[in-house]
């Protein structure tokens, strides 16, 4: 059996898990493995297959991990030969036959890039932040994240109705107009990371710390008291740990990652300049 690290741009996909009639990351993987003769028609999936987790629609990944039965010729390069450019395998490791990519993961890490410009003393920012991207105070946001972390019942920060007690650790740093929040835990309930980020943003932009206390109270939060998930586009699955498993990088496969995502980066930079031109052209 072999495990693969997989990176993907989540924007074109309706999440990771395969679904009928809509594009998903797992669907793209299964299509590629079917073309390589590694798809088990009787099980409707590759033999021995499991994945580290199920990211939501629009969420991207660096370290999604999938494992399945295959021979030595099945390398990241071989898998990439049948994958779309938005999904790239880039490392692999031989693992025991009883390895399970979901259950054997000891830690998962997500990174969220939160657009949160700082206030400018005595001056307006060149491009004022549209709602809901209010100015965020770093110290308040950091205190909010500290309050969210630890062993908590996250029942009000997930649509799940069971297995909601989790132990989170996290960190926060500023990078220009962005706050970069990194959170890790053995496992996450649905939307837990994005709703936690949203709660940090709400408190960081001026709401009282009591909002966090209410989020972890025994009462169910609904309506205006509820915490919506932050936009999916800012979230990346950046780490999945497996004790004793060492992944070997495939440098040729990584070169294609850099090519594909480098092109996307340029496209994003061009789009930013276009938007700035429109804003400048309509400014007073």
C-alpha positions in Angstrom: 0.0 0.0 0.0 1.2 3.5 -0.7 0.1 6.9 0.7 0.3 10.1 -1.3 0.4 13.8 -0.4 -2.0 15.7 -2.6 -2.3 19.5 -3.1 -5.3 21.1 -4.8 -7.0 24.4 -5.5 -10.4 23.9 -4.0 -12.2 26.7 -5.9 -13.4 24.6 -8.9 -14.7 21.8 -6.6 -17.7 21.1 -4.5 -15.5 19.8 -1.7 -13.3 16.8 -1.4 -15.7 13.9 -1.1 -17.1 12.4 -4.2 -20.6 13.4 -5.1 -22.9 12.6 -8.0 -23.2 15.2 -10.8 -20.8 17.8 -9.4 -17.0 18.0 -9.7 -15.1 17.1 -6.5 -11.4 16.4 -5.7 -12.0 12.8 -4.8 -14.0 12.4 -8.0 -11.0 13.7 -10.0 -8.7 11.3 -8.1 -11.0 8.3 -8.8 -11.2 9.1 -12.5 -7.4 9.3 -12.7 -6.9 6.0 -10.9 -9.6 4.3 -13.0 -7.6 5.4 -16.1 -4.5 3.9 -14.5 -6.3 0.6 -13.8 -6.4 1.1 -10.1 -10.1 1.5 -9.6 -12.0 -1.5 -8.0 -15.4 -1.6 -9.8 -16.8 -3.9 -7.2 -16.1 -1.5 -4.4 -16.6 1.7 -6.4 -13.2 2.9 -5.2 -9.6 1.9 -5.3 -8.7 -1.1 -3.2 -7.8 -0.2 0.3 -8.6 3.5 -0.3 -9.0 6.1 2.5 -8.3 9.8 2.8 -7.1 12.0 5.7 -10.2 14.2 5.7 -13.1 15.8 3.8 -12.5 19.4 3.0 -15.5 21.6 2.2 -16.3 23.2 -1.1 -13.8 25.9 -2.0 -11.2 24.7 0.6 -7.7 24.0 -0.7 -4.9 21.7 0.5 -1.2 21.2 0.6 -1.1 18.0 2.6 -4.3 16.1 1.9 -3.3 12.4 2.2 -4.8 9.4 0.4 -3.7 5.8 0.5 -4.6 2.7 -1.6 -3.2 -0.5 -2.9 -0.8 -0.1 -5.8 2.4 -1.3 -7.3 5.8 0.4 -7.4 5.2 2.1 -10.8 2.4 4.1 -9.2 4.3 7.3 -8.4 3.1 10.9 -7.9 4.1 11.6 -11.5 2.1 8.6 -12.8 -1.0 9.8 -10.9 -0.6 13.3 -12.1 -0.5 12.1 -15.7 -4.3 11.6 -15.5 -5.2 14.4 -13.0 -6.4 17.9 -13.9 -3.8 20.6 -13.1 -5.8 21.8 -10.1 -5.0 18.5 -8.3 -1.4 17.4 -7.9 0.2 14.5 -6.1 3.7 15.5 -5.0 5.0 13.0 -2.4 4.5 9.3 -1.5 5.4 6.8 1.2 5.1 3.0 1.4 2.9 2.1 4.3 1.7 -1.1 6.0 -1.2 -3.0 4.5 -3.4 -2.1 7.5 -2.6 1.6 7.2 -5.7 3.8 7.2 -5.3 7.4 6.1 -8.2 8.6 8.2 -7.9 6.8 11.5 -4.0 6.7 11.6 -3.6 10.5 11.4 -2.4 11.8 14.8 -2.7 15.5 14.0 -4.3 17.7 11.4 -3.4 21.4 10.7 -5.3 24.1 8.9 -4.1 27.6 8.0 -6.6 30.4 7.3 -5.7 33.6 5.5 -8.0 36.2 7.0 -8.2 39.5 5.2 -8.1 41.9 8.1 -6.4 45.3 7.4 -5.1 47.3 10.3 -6.5 50.8 11.1 -4.4 53.7 9.7 -4.0 56.5 12.2 -5.2 59.8 10.9 -5.8 58.6 7.4 -8.2 56.6 5.3 -6.9 53.5 3.7 -6.5 53.8 -0.1 -9.1 51.0 -0.6 -11.5 50.9 2.4 -12.5 47.4 3.4 -15.9 46.2 2.3 -18.2 44.5 4.7 -17.8 42.0 6.3 -14.0 42.7 6.3 -13.9 45.2 9.2 -10.6 46.4 10.6 -9.3 43.9 13.1 -7.1 44.6 16.1 -4.3 42.1 16.3 -4.2 41.9 20.1 -7.9 41.4 20.4 -7.8 38.7 17.7 -5.0 36.9 19.4 -6.8 37.0 22.8 -9.9 35.6 21.1 -8.0 32.8 19.5 -6.4 31.9 22.8 -9.8 31.7 24.4 -11.1 29.4 21.6 -8.2 27.0 21.9 -8.0 24.2 24.5 -10.4 21.4 25.2 -13.8 22.7 24.4 -17.3 21.6 23.3 -17.6 23.2 19.9 -21.3 22.3 19.5 -22.1 25.9 18.6 -19.3 26.1 16.0 -20.3 23.1 13.9 -23.4 21.7 12.3 -22.5 18.3 13.7 -24.6 17.1 16.6 -22.2 14.6 18.1 -18.5 14.2 18.7 -18.1 18.0 19.2 -15.6 18.0 22.1 -12.2 18.7 20.6 -8.8 20.0 21.8 -7.4 22.8 19.6 -4.1 24.6 19.6 -3.5 27.7 17.5 -1.3 30.6 16.6 -1.8 33.9 14.8 0.6 36.3 13.0 0.2 39.3 10.7 1.3 39.4 7.1 0.4 42.7 5.6 -3.4 43.1 5.3 -3.8 39.5 6.4 -3.9 37.7 9.7 -2.7 34.1 9.3 -4.3 31.8 11.7 -3.0 28.2 12.1 -5.0 25.7 14.2 -4.3 22.0 14.8 -6.0 19.1 16.5 -6.2 15.3 16.1 -9.4 15.9 14.2 -12.0 18.5 13.3 -15.8 18.7 13.2 -17.4 20.1 10.1 -16.9 23.9 9.6 -15.2 24.1 13.0 -12.1 25.9 11.7 -14.1 28.4 9.6 -16.5 29.2 12.4 -13.7 29.6 14.9 -12.0 32.0 12.5 -15.2 33.9 12.1 -15.5 34.2 15.9 -12.0 35.5 16.2 -12.8 38.1 13.5 -16.0 39.2 15.3 -14.2 39.7 18.6 -11.1 41.2 16.9 -13.2 43.8 15.2 -14.7 45.1 18.4 -17.3 42.6 19.8 -16.9 41.9 23.5 -15.1 38.8 24.6 -18.4 37.6 26.1 -19.2 36.5 22.5 -16.8 33.6 23.0 -18.3 32.7 26.4 -21.7 32.5 24.8 -20.3 30.4 21.9 -19.2 27.8 24.5 -22.3 28.0 26.7 -24.8 25.1 27.0 -27.4 27.2 25.1 -27.8 26.8 21.4 -26.9 29.9 19.4 -29.2 30.9 16.6 -30.0 33.9 14.5 -27.9 37.0 15.2 -26.2 35.2 18.1 -25.0 32.4 15.8 -21.5 32.2 14.3 -21.4 31.8 10.5 -18.5 30.1 8.8 -15.7 32.3 7.4 -15.4 32.1 3.5 -14.0 28.8 2.4 -11.5 30.4 -0.1 -9.1 31.4 2.7 -8.7 27.9 4.2 -5.9 25.5 3.4 -5.2 22.0 4.8 -1.5 22.4 5.5 -0.6 19.3 7.6 -1.5 15.8 8.4 0.8 13.8 10.7 1.3 10.0 10.7 3.8 8.6 13.3 6.6 6.7 11.7 5.6 7.6 8.1 8.1 9.5 6.0 7.0 10.9 2.7 9.5 11.1 -0.2 9.2 14.1 -2.3 8.8 13.7 -6.1 10.7 16.7 -7.5 9.3 16.3 -11.0 5.8 16.2 -9.6 6.6 19.3 -7.4 7.8 21.1 -10.5 4.3 20.8 -12.0 2.8 22.0 -8.7 4.9 25.2 -9.0 4.0 25.6 -12.6 0.3 25.3 -12.1 0.0 27.3 -8.8 2.6 29.8 -10.0 0.3 30.6 -13.0 -2.7 30.9 -10.7 -0.7 33.3 -8.5 0.1 35.5 -11.5 -3.5 35.5 -12.6 -4.5 36.6 -9.1 -1.9 39.4 -9.2 -3.2 40.6 -12.5 -6.8 40.5 -11.3 -5.8 42.6 -8.2 -4.3 45.2 -10.5 -7.4 45.3 -12.7 -9.6 45.8 -9.6 -7.2 48.6 -8.4 -7.5 50.3 -11.7 -11.3 50.3 -11.5 -11.3 51.6 -7.9 -8.9 54.4 -8.9 -10.9 55.3 -11.9 -14.1 55.7 -9.9 -12.5 57.5 -6.9 -13.4 61.1 -6.1 
